[in-house]
Structure formats: C-alpha cells, structure tokens
C-alpha cells in the first residue's frame, strides 16, 4: 500500500534544502502532506490524481529540482527514477495518507521490549529500604553509616578513626568550595570544641558563593560545556555561551531543586509563553538561558562543508547522548544504528527520543549555530523591545565588528534552544543512514523505563502555544518521583565526587554491561531521600559529609588492606588528587592573587611561542578556572597536564594519570614561578621577617596545617642556608633580596609537594 510515508522521506532527502520550514522557496514546504498540497506562490504544485499535470513532477523530471547549485551547496542528490515513479504513483492514487499507528512501546503488545527486560535493578523504580537493624545507633552518625557498617561487618571491619581536625576541614573546604580553608578558619576550627563545630563549617561552606563555582564545574562536564563550536579542530566562538555557565553556578548556589533544574534545561522555552509575555521576568530569561544545555555539544554546521544532514544528525545524536548518559545513565548513542548490544534499547527508542527533540533540533529544518545563538528576535516582540537575549543573524556581524574595534558589545544576549513548531516527521534510519529511511515513529521515551499502565503523553504547554510541548513532556517524565534512573544517577554522581568512587562504578552507564552497585540499598535510600527532601542537592551534600564514613581518616590499616584492598566497602577515605581546575585555583589562591569576580565573559587563553598555553595576560587572568575560556583543544597547559574533562561530547568521569610532565611543569613553568614569588610576598607581608613565623604561615596556607617540629626545624635551616647562598651570588643589591629569594624558593617547593595537590 502506498501512502505518505512512501514519498515524504524522498522529499526530506532531496527537496527540503529549498522547500523546508525555514527556507520556503516559491512559498513551498515539502515536509508534510498538508504543506505539499497547499498552493505556493506559483499556484498548486500537485494536481491530485494527475501526476502528468503536476508542476512538481515536471520540474523534477526536467532536472530543475533539486537545482544543480544545491547538489553541492546542500549535499543533496538528484531524485532517482524509482523515487520519481513512487511520487507519481502516490499522486495518481489521490495522495493517500495513513493515520498514525498505535504506539505499542511500553505496552504488553510491544514486540521489542518485554516485561522481563524491566526486571533489572536500574530499570525498576527505587524503593526505600528499611535501615539495617543490626547496627547500633551510636555507631552510625546517620543512615549512610548504617548501610556501610553492615557490609563492613560482613568482612570483619569497621570504620577507620576520624581524620585529624585540620585534615577534615581541608577535605571539607575543597569538596564544597574547591579552595582550601584560610589559616584563620583552621585556627578557629581547632579552637572550637562545641558539638556543632563541624556542622557549622558544613553550612558555612554550602552557603558560600564558591560552592556553585565548584559544583557547577561538574555539571558543565555533564553538559559538555564549551565556549567554542566545532570539535577539537575548530574554534568558532560561542560569544554568549558563558551565560549558561553563569546560570548553572547561580542555580546551584540557590539550591534550585534538581527536578526544576532539569525542567529548565530541557524545556525552559516551553515553561512560559515568552513570546506573548507582557514582561520578560528574570525567571523567563533564566529558563531560556538554561536551554543551552542541549546545544553545548560540538556543532560544526556553521561551515558550508560540514552543514549537511549527516553532520546535523551527529549533533542530534550528541544531544541524545548528553541527555541519556548525563541524566539517565544510559548509553543511548549505541542504539542509533542498531538495537543496543547489551540493554533493551531498540533503535526505535533512539529515534523516538530524537522525535521529542525535533521541534528544536530538526535535521530537515536546521538552524545553524548563528541562528540558534542569535536568532529569534523577529518572533519575540517583548524580548526585542528590551534588547534582551535574541538578535537577528545579520546582527552577528555588527557584534563581531564591535569586538574587532575593541568595543564592548552593549546588548546582553543568550545562546538558547527553542521549539520552532511544525517539525518534520521522523523515520528510523537503517544503520543510522538518512539515505535509508525505514518505519515512521512518533515521539516517546525508552520503553524499558515505562511502568505497567503508564502512558507518555505530549500536549501543547498552554492553549494556542506555537510549540510542540514534546521536550516539556520528556522533562516532566524524567523528574517523576518514581523514575527509575534520574535520582539514582545524580546521587551516585555526588557520592562519587565526595567518596572517590560511585556506589555504581560507571556514572554514565547504569546498564547491564556495567558493574552492579556495591551498596544497592544505600543507593536506593539516597535516591528516595533526595526526592523526599525536595531534590535538594545541598541537603544531599550535608548528609554525605556529616557521615562517619566521610569523616574517617585516609590512613590504610593492614587489616583493611587485606580484607578490603580496593576500599569497596569504604573502610577508609580514599586519598584523592585535586582536579586540574582546583590545582590552578589553589596555586592562584595561595599566592594571594585570586580574583573573586564572578560571572561574565570568559577569560581568553593565549598560546605562547614556547607552545605553553595560559590564561590571557589581562587583569582577569587570575580568576577561577571555571571562568576561563573552555575549549575542546588548546587548553591551558596546567589543565591539560592534569587530566581535564574530555568532552566527547560530554564527560561523565575524568581519568587520572601520574606522568613526569606534571611535575616538570609545576617546577619549571614561568607562571608557576611567578605565583611562587607572589606566595612568598604574601607570606612576608602576613608573617613578617622571622623565619619561624614565615614557615608556619606558609604551611598553613599551602597545607592548612602547621608544620611539625621536624618540618619547622628543617625548613628554617634551609631558609637560612638558601639566603646565605643568595647573598654570595652577585645581585647588585648587596644581598638585600636574599631572604625573599630564599622564601620564594621555599614557597615554590611547597607548591610542588604532593600534599599541595592531594586531599586526604
């Protein structure tokens, strides 16, 4: 039987470069039957029942459609003879349409996903377990400890002793803010014997604006945040991407509930009628900024040679992968070309998800990065009147001219994703090839995650909305309290960052090929508690860092090494190296140069003749690393050496290497030496000229602890000897600079110590 699905894929592949949603040459859109039968500027193109009288057929047979210039410009191919015959047969049959088939995905009639496929821990909703009754309350500070102690006792183990107070405070400060405690904070904590001393510091660090900068970095990894388009070989700037970074930091500092956080990022443009709003509130603006989440992946379609349908499909696939791995812990990209090898994720479900995104990411109605970053003002009256975030494409050149002339662009703008309405139909591509369209699909979610009797329904977000409501339906489904994966994935991510390893080892893959959770009941308890506490991330942090498990020492006992060698049972806290960004931040902080300016355009990076890449030599170069320009290549050297996020398209877990160039860079890099000089000047300013006070201050700044007696004795002797050697060297100042030179070398040595970049 011939119907619209016999011909629509032909028009999509060959004709929409000229006759699509955004570009309608001669007023003709060939993506749907209703649009095909609608008269264009030159009258009707199809005479129903009479293909020989249809101008559309004549132009195709005469070789006028697609025109020769489009064969190269848009990468389309001529319509083949069998395809022409198929179109003619469809017109001759009266242009028949078949209604949509019943969606059986997730139902008992589904031939691809059965009920037994859902009988896997990650595909079942988390259930709240009872607390272990065998663990005395006095041994557990909170329920986390009870679950862990039960497993430890099975191995004849318990928790290690609590870490020393200064080590515990340093661990807490780095974990929650990404920076060490000040010497004054250390002294205050050591002197505070009240029962609530530790909890007071927890609340103080969670309330710090540096908390959002620290934890925002992790979410930016999940999103694949970059200030440039393209992959590793391309560098088209995204001038306003930083507003998404700022949104993330502000949202985390405000403890925005995680369910709302996801809603805004997946479908912020469908949460309110920004086009018809009498006033663009801060909330509406934030919602629009948040949608950049799904367009942070590499996008080379700005270039004519990389803007074809296969290139667009890569971007859509990346968006699905970010959503799948980052939010659901599923490797959805594996189902793009065929059914998933390990998980019950048929290829159909990949394209059902693609259909949900199609209102904004439509391979046959594509907006280049310019359009998605700057377009839309023509359709957004109130935003345009306020000179807010959207601007026409032609204004991009004006913006670039302002930058080239050294002027600061005046208008605040945003990079966003928005629903264009009227998306193209979606077909399963055999082997992922758009030239091999198969069965049509309608939008939906992975069937294996749908519960018995559950329906996934899409509706316009408000009456008369010009949007599909598809992404909003997806977002609301993801944040259902009983969703099998959303809460589990997020609490596991937070746990991993605090505790060194996840309860589920693969943070971006909760599927069958992954290692099962080490403590499944604890994971489910945390997930259900997370939802019960209003999806509050700060409450989750507080619960983890106040546990006995978190507060124990990192020292390894012979018994725990024998019975729990991989520390899977958490018989001790793991020793952890700081991330690349934190190493930069502490180096700048200890030198007293940290610029606390928040938000705004990123600090540009500079490539020197030596090949070393550093933040630019402007006054802003000492800002925190989260405010530096984020690229997929040409990353600042100090970050590149210490295993930054590898965005392919996003990063769920960083690697950790130990290689010689790391130590060589910290020892020999000019910027590190400059920071050591500033560190020494700070110590001299704060401690005076007495060597014993200098050593104590330097240790407090670098390691958040005073030196031991042996360390102090050796350090003072070394400073004295180094100063004598400096006096002996000809400097032209009669040796006046010798003490500072010696102190600089000493401070540089502390910055090269393992303790400086590790947290125990």
N, C-alpha and C positions, 0 to 999 in steps of 0.2 A: 504494500500500500504506500502510495506517495503522499506525503504531507509536507508541512513547512520545514520539518527537520531534515528533509531531503535536500533543501535548497538554501536555507539560512546559513549553514556553515560555508557554502560556496560564496555567498555574498560577504560574509565576515572576512574570509581569507583574501578575496580578490578586490572587494569594492569599498570597504569602509575607510580606506585611506583617503578617499574623496567624498564618500557619502556615508558619514557616520554621525555620531552625536554632536561633536564639536564642529566638525567641518562638514557642511552640507552643501556641496557644490550643486548649483541649479536647484537648491532647496530640497534635495533628495536625501533621505536616510534609508539605507537598505538593511537595517539590523532586525527589524520586526515586520510581520505581515502587514499590520495596520499602517506602518510607515511606508512600506513598499507600495501599497495600493493608494496612498494619499498622493494627490497630484502635486508635482513640483512646479518650479517657475515656468517650465515649458509645457505644462499640461501633464496628463496622465502618462506614465511610462509603461504601464501594464494594462493591456486590454484583456480582461478576464475571459478565458475560453479561447482566445485567439492569439497564440504566440507570434504568428507571422505579422500581425498588425501591431504588435507591441514595440514601441521605440526602444525599450530596454534590450530586447533580443537583437534588434538591428544593430545597435551600437556595439554590442558585444561581438556579433559575427563580423562586423566591419573592422574590428580591431581598434575601435576608438575607446573602448572601456575594457580594462584599465588603460589609460593613455601611456604612451611609451615612457614619458618622463617619470611616471610613478613606479615603473618597473625597477628603476634604480633608486629613486629618492625614498620610496617606502618599502622596498624589498619585496614587492608583490610579484606574482607570476600571472601570465595570461590564463584566461579561463580555458580549460581543456574541452575538447569536443564532447566527451561523455558528460561533463558538467553542464555544458550548454543544452544538450539533449534532455538532461534531467530537469533543468529550469523550464524548457519548453513543455515537457510532459506535465509539469506541475501547473503551468498556466492553462494548458489545454484541459486539464481536469477541473478547472474552476478555482485554482488556488486554495485547495482544501487545507484546513487546519485541524489538528487533533488536539483535544484537550490534554491538560497535564495528567500524567499517570498518578495514581495514588502513591503517596510516599510511604513505602513499607519499611524504611530504615528505622530500626529500633523496635519494630513490631514483631510478633511471633511469626509473621509471614516473611520476614526478612531472610532472603536466601544466603546472605553474605556474613551476617553476624548472628550467632545463636546465643541462647541463654547461657549455655555452658561457657561461652567465651567471657562472660561477665564474672565468672567465678574465679576471679584473680584479685588479690588484695587491693591493688591500685585502682581497679575498676568498680569496686564496691564503695558506697558512701562510708566515711569514717564513723565508727560507733564509739561512744565514750566508754572506756573500760573502767572497771572499779579499781580503786587504789589497792596495791598489794597489802594484804592484811598481815603478812608475816614480818613486816618491817616496823619496828617500834617508832613512834612519832618522834622521840627525842633524837633519833639518828638521822632524821630527814628534815632539812630546813623547809622544803616544800615538796609537792608530789613528784617533781622530777627526780629527786633523790631516791624516793621510794621505789620507783621503777628501775633505776640504775642499780640500787643496792641489791634488789632481788637477783639480778643477773650476776653481780659481783659475788654474792654469797654462794652461788652455784659453783663458782670457781675457787671458793675458799679465800676470797679477797674482800677488801673494804676500800673506802676512800683513803687517799693519802692525807697527811696532815695539811692544815690550812697554810697557804703561802704566807711568807712574811708580809707585814702590812705595806711596806713600801713597794714590794713587787706586785702585790694585789692592786694597789692604787694605780701603778703604772699600766698594768694589764687593763684595768677598767677604763682608764683615760684613753688609751689607744683604741680599745674596742669601740667605745661610744663616740669619740670625737676625732680619732686619728692623730692626736697630738699628745705629748707627754704632760703630766702634771707639772705645775710650776714648783720651784723649791718651797715657796710659801705654802702651797697646797700640801706638799709632802709633810712639812713640819707640823702643819695644823692637824693633819690626819693622824700622825704618830702621837700627837699630844692628846687626841680626843679618845677618851676611854668609854664614852657613852655607848649603850647597846645599839643605838641607831646611827652610829658614826658612819658605817659603810653605806647603809641605805640612803643616808643624807647625800653622800657623794654620788650615788647612782642617780638620784633625782636631779642633782645639780648638773651632771653631765648630759642627761637626757634633755634637760631644758636649754642646754647651750645651743646657739645657732651653728656651732661647729658639728653638732650631731648630724644635721641634714647634709652638710658637706661630706661628711664621712660616709654615711649610708646611702646618700644619693649616688656616690661613685659606683656602688654595687649595682644599683638599679640601672644606671646608664650602661653598664656592661650588658645587662639583660636586654636592654632595648637596642644595643648596637649603636650607641650614640656616636656621631661623628660630625665635625664642623665642615666636612667636605663631602661632595658627591663622589661617585665612582668607586672603583675598587682600589687595590694598592697602587695601581699605576696612574691614577687620575686624581686631579686636585681641584676640580671646580668648587669654589667656596659655597658654603651654605651660610649666607651672612646672618640669618636670623634664627638658626638652629639653637643658639645659646638660650633662647627664651624657654625652650623645652627643658634644658638643663636647670634653669632657674626655677621653673615650675616644680620640678622633681624635688629640689632642695627645700623649697618653701613648703611643699605638701608634707614632706617627712618631718620638718620642724614643727609643723602644726599638728602632727599626728593625725593627718587625714585618714579616716578608716580605709583599710586596704580595698574593701569592696567598692567604695566610691572612687578611690584612686584608679582602679581598673576601669570602671564605667567611663570615667572622663577620658582616659587614654584610648579606649577602643571606640567610643561613640560620643565623644563630647559635643560634636556638632549636632547630634540628634537629641540632646538633653533639653534644649531650649530653642525656641524659634528666633535665632539671632538675626535672620533676615527681616523679620517683621517686628522685632522688638522696638518699643518706643525709646528705650535707653539700653545701651550696652553696659551691663554691670560688670564688675570685676569678676564675678562668678562665670558669666558667659564668656568673657575673654579668656579666663583660665581654662575653661572647657575646650575652647578652640585651640589654645596652645598645646593642651595635653594630647591632642590627636596626632601630633608629630611622632608619637610612639611607633605607629605602624608605617612610618616613612623615614625611619632613621637608617635603614639598610642602604647598601651601596646602590646608586642609581646612575648608570652611565647613559641613560636615554636622552640626555641633553645634547649628545653628539649625534649628527646625522647618520654616522656609520654604525652606531650602537643603539638606535632607537626603534628597531623593528619588533614585531610581535614576539619572537623568541627572547629578545632582550627584556621585554616587558614581563614576560612570564617568569623570568628569573627574579624580578623584583617582587612579583606577587608571591612566588614560592618562598622568597626570603621572609616576607611579612608573615606568611603562614608558619614558617619555622620559628620565628621570634615568638609568635603567639603560642605555638604548640610547645616548644621547649621551655620558654620562659615562664609561661603561666600554667600550662597543663602538665609539663614534664613528659611530653610525648614527642618522638621524632617524626613529626608529620611529613617532613620532606621526603622521607623514604617511601611514601605512598603516592608520590607524584607520577611516576612512570609505571608502577605496577602495585599490586597489593603488597602491604608491608610484610617483610620476610618473617618477622617474629610476632608482631602484635596483630590483633583482629582489627586492623585499619585498612579496609579495602580502598582501592584507588578512587572509587566513587566518593568516599568521605572526604578525601583531599579536595576534590572539585566541588563538593557541597560547601565546604568552608570557603573556597575561592568565590563561589557564588554569593556568599554572605558579604564578602568584601567588595563585590563588583560595583556597587554604587559609587565607590571611591576609587577602586583600582580595577579598571576595565581595559583589558588589552586591546579592545577594538574601539575604545573611546578614551584614548590616553591623553593625560596631561603631562607634559614634560616637567622636569623639576622647576623650571622657571614658572610655569603656570601653577604648579601646586604650591610653590613657595610664595608667589606674589599675586596670583590671580584671584578673581572672585569679586573684586570691588564693584564691577559693573552690576552685580546681582545683589549687593549688600549695601543698601542705602545708608542705614544708620552708621555702619562701620565706616563707610566712606566719609560721611559728614564729620566724624570725629577724628579723621586722619588716622584711624586705627588700622588693624593689622594688615589687611589685604591691599595690595596695589596691583594695577594692571601690569601686564608683561612689558609693555613699552616703557614703563617707569623704571624697569631694572637698569636700563642704560643710563638714565638720569642718576640713579643711585650710584652706579659704578663711576660715573663722571665726577660725582661729589667726592668719592673716595680718592680717585686719581688726582684730584685737585687739592687734596689734603684737607677737605672739609668734612665735618662730622654730619652725617645724614640726620635730618631733624625728625623725621617721622618714625615712631615706633611701629614695627611690623612684626609679623609672625610667620613661621612656616607651619602649615597645617594640612590636614586631610579633611575633605568634606564630601558629602554624598551629593552627586550630581543628579540623582534621579534617573529613571528610564535606562537601566543598564542593559547591556546586550545579553542574550541568552547564553547559558553555559553548557558546554558539552565535555564529556570525558575525552581527553586526548590519549589515543593509544600510544603507549610508550612515551607519554609526555610530549608528543609531537603535534603541534597545532595544525599541521597539514594532514593529520589522520584523526579527524573528529569522529567520536562514537556516539553513544547514547546521551540524550539530554539529561540534565539533573536540575533539581531545584535546591535552594539553599538549605543547609542543615548542619548538624553537629555530628561528631563521631558517634555512630550508633551504639558502640560498646559502652559508652558513658551514659546512655539514656536508661532510666529506670523503668520497670514494668508499668505500663499505663501512662507514662509521661509523654507529653506532646511538646514539640518545639514549634512555636507559632510566631510568625512575623506580622507586624501590623505597623501602619504609619505612626510615628511618635505622637502626633496630635492631628486633629481633623484638618484636612486640607494641606497637610505637610507635603512639601515638594521633595521629600527624601523617602527612601525605601523602608527605613526602620530595621534593616537587616542587621547592621552591626550592633544596634542597640539591643535587639533580641539576643544576639550572641553574647554581648556583655552581661546582660541580666541572667542568662543561663549560667555563665561562668561563675557568678557570685551568689548563686543559690547556696543557702547554708549547708545543704547536703551534697554539694558537688563532690564527686569522688577525689578530685585532684587539686583544686585551686588552693585550698587552705593547707593541705599536706605539703605541696611544693614550696609554698612560701615559708612555712615554719621550718621546713628542712633546710632551706637556704640560710635563714637566720641562724639556725643551730650550727650549721657547718662553719659559718664565719666566726662564731664565738668559740666553738669547741674544736675546730681544726678538721673535723670530718663530719659528714652528714650522717643522720640516722639511716637514710637511704644514700648510698655512696655516690650515685650518679645524680647530681642535682637537676640535670636536664633530661633524664631518661628514667621514668618510673615503669617502663615496660617490662616484658617478660625476659628480655635478654640482660637486664640489669641485675645486680646483686640485690637480694631481698633486704629489707631493713634489718638492722642489728637489734633494734628495740621497737617492734611494730606497735605494741600497745602504747608506748610512750609517744610515738609519732602521732597516733590517733588521738591520744589525750591532749597533746599540744594543739592539734588541728581543731578539735572541737572546742577547746578552751579559747583559742584565738577567735573563733566565731562568737562564742558566748560573751566575750569581752568587747564586742563591737568591732572586731577586726582591727584592734589597736596594736600597732607594731611596738609602740613604746611599752605597753603592758607586757608584751611578749619578751622584749629585751629585759625588762625588770625581773620577770620570773626566772629567766635563764641565769642572769648574772648574780642573782641573790642565792642561787642553789649552792649546796656544799660541793657539788661536782665542779662547778665553775671556780670556786674559791680554793680548791686544793692546790698543792704545790706541783711543780712540773718535775721534781726530782724522781728518779726511777729507782725503785727498790728491787732487790734481787728476786723477791717472790713474785712481784707483778711482772717483771721481765720474763720470768719462767712461765707463768700461767696466763698472762695476757700480753704477749710480746708486741702485738700490733695495737694495743690500747683500745681494742674494740669495745671493751666493757667500761672504759673511762675510769680506770683505777688511778689515774693521774691526769693533770692538764698537759696537753702537748706543748712543747717548745715551738714557737711559730716565728717565722721571719716576717717582717713588715712587707706590705705590698710596695710596688715600685713608687706609687704616688706618695705613700707615707714616708718613704725614705727621703724623697725630695723635701717633703713638708717639714720633717723633723730637722733636716740639715739647715733649712732656712730659719726655722723657729729657734733652734739653739744658738744661731748666730745673731738673734735679735732683730732680724730683718723682715720677718713675716708681715706682709701687707694684709690687713684684715678686711680690705674692701670686698664686698660681696656682690655677686650678680653682675650682669652686663656682658658686653662683647668679650670674646676670649683673648688671651694674651698670645700674640703671634709667636711662632717659633722661627729661629734663624739657623741656617746651615753655614758653618764656618769653613774656611779654606781647608782646614785640617780634617773636615768631614764630621766633626763633632756638632751635634745639634743641641741647641739650648733655647730656653725662652728668650724672646727678644730683649734687646738692651734698653728698653724703655723703663720708666719708673715703675711699671706694673709687673716687672719680671719676677718680683719676689712674692707674688700672690700664690695662694694654694694651688696645687696642681690641677684640681678639678676645674679651675677657671682657665687653664691653659688650652690652647687650640688642640682639639682632639682629631687625630688623623689615623688612617689605616697604614700609612707609611711615613717616613721622615719624622719619626717620633723622637723627642728629646733623648739623647744618648743615655742619660742616667735612668730613664724609664725603660728604654729598650733593653738595657742590660739586665734589668731585674724583672723580666717576665711580665710585661704589661698584658692587658686584655687583647687576645687575638680575635678580631671581630669577623666571624665567618658564618653568618652575617652578624651574630652576636656572640657573647661569651658567657657561658654558664659556670665555668671553672677555669681558673688560671693554673698554669703549670708553675713549678718552682725548680729552678736549676741552680747549681752551685758551680760556677766556672771562673777561671782565673781573670778574665777581663773585668769582672765585677770589682775585685779588689784593686786591680791596676787602675781602674777609672777613679775610684774613690781616693786613691793615693796620689794620682798624677794630674787629674783634671784641673784646669785653671779655675773653673767656677768653684769646685770644692775647696781649692786652696784659698780662694777669695773669701768663701764662707768661713773657713778656719780663722782667717785674720779677723773677721767680724766677731766670731765667737770669742777670740782672745780679748778683743777690745771690750766686749760685753763683760767678760769675767773681770777684767781690770777695773772697769767702771763700777761694778757691783761689789767686788771683794777687796778692792784696794791693792796695795803692792806687797802685802805679806804673803809669801809662797804657800803657807799652810791654809790660809783662807782662800787663796786662788784655787788650790787643788780641791778643797771641799766644795766650792761653788761650781767648779767645772764638772765634778762628779754628779752633783745634784741636778745640774742642767742636762747632762748627757745621759745619765742612767737613773735619775730620780731616786738616788740613794747617796748617802755619804760614803767616802772611801773607808775601807778597813784600815786598821793601824798599819799593816804591812804595805798596803797600797799607798797610803799617805806618805809613809817614810820613803819609799822608793821614788814616788813622784816628786817630792820636794828635793831629794838628792839629784834627780835627773834634771829638774829645772835649774838648779844651781850649776851643774856641770855644763848644761847647754848654754847658759848665759855666759859662762867663762869662755867657752869656745867662740861664742858670737863676739865677745869683746876682742878676742885675739884676731878675728877676721877684720880686714880693713873695710869700714863702712862710711867713713868720712864724718861721723857724728861723735867721735870719741867714745863709742860704746854705749851711748845713751839709749839706743834702741835694742840693746842686747836682751834685757828682760822680756820685752814684748815679743821679740823674735823667738825666744825660747818658749814663751807661753803659747805662741801661735803653733809651734811645732807640737807642743803637748796637746793642745786642743785638736789639732789635726789627727793626732794619734788616737785620741778618744773617739773621733768620728769614724775611724777605721776599725774600731774594735767590734767584735761580733755582738757584744752586748748592746751596742748602739742601735743595731737594726733588727734585733731579736726581742721578742716578748716572752717571758717565762711565766 
